[in-house]
Amino acid sequence: MSDYDAYLAGDRTDDVALYLSESYVSDVDKLADRDDAERVDDGVVLVVEGERGRSVFKKITGMGAMDFGSAAMDNPGHVDSDLAGGDCPHASGGPADHSPQFAFSFAEPQNEEVGGLYAEGDVIHAYVYCSCGESYSDKWLAGER
């Protein structure tokens, strides 16, 4: 099983995943050659240890991961399970392109004390920056999509 598959299954809760689209990163093929990367149809996903991943995210996007996540949480949307696609909640606002440019994701281990979704299993959190300039978020049980 690849690091990417293990992450999506909830088996890598100490890591973060970063999706970077070809339209956002100019040299996606070079990134795809990394040991911690997996090429997807229109970009690359990196699975990186948590703190290092936050640093990589900031270096590539210029944004702090937690600040980005906090802003995106205010806009619930749908993020595809592979982190490379989604449905921007602002898409009904007109003909603008609404494709994910990048995503930051982390997995939270099951926590029965918190209740709700967290009591059911590991939860994947995903935050997406859309080509329209908006950000949005989604969360789901690992392995459920």
Salt bridges, closest charged atoms under 4 A:
ASP3 OD1 - ARG12 NH1 2.66
ASP15 OD2 - ARG12 NH2 2.54
GLU22 OE2 - ARG39 NH2 2.47
ASP29 OD1 - ARG39 NE 3.36
ASP36 OD2 - ARG34 NH2 2.75
ASP36 OD2 - ARG52 NH1 3.59
GLU51 OE2 - ARG54 NH1 3.88
ASP80 OD1 - HIS78 NE2 3.13
GLU108 OE1 - HIS125 NE2 2.98
GLU134 OE1 - HIS90 NE2 3.60
ASP138 OD2 - HIS78 ND1 3.70
ASP138 OD2 - ARG145 NH1 2.84
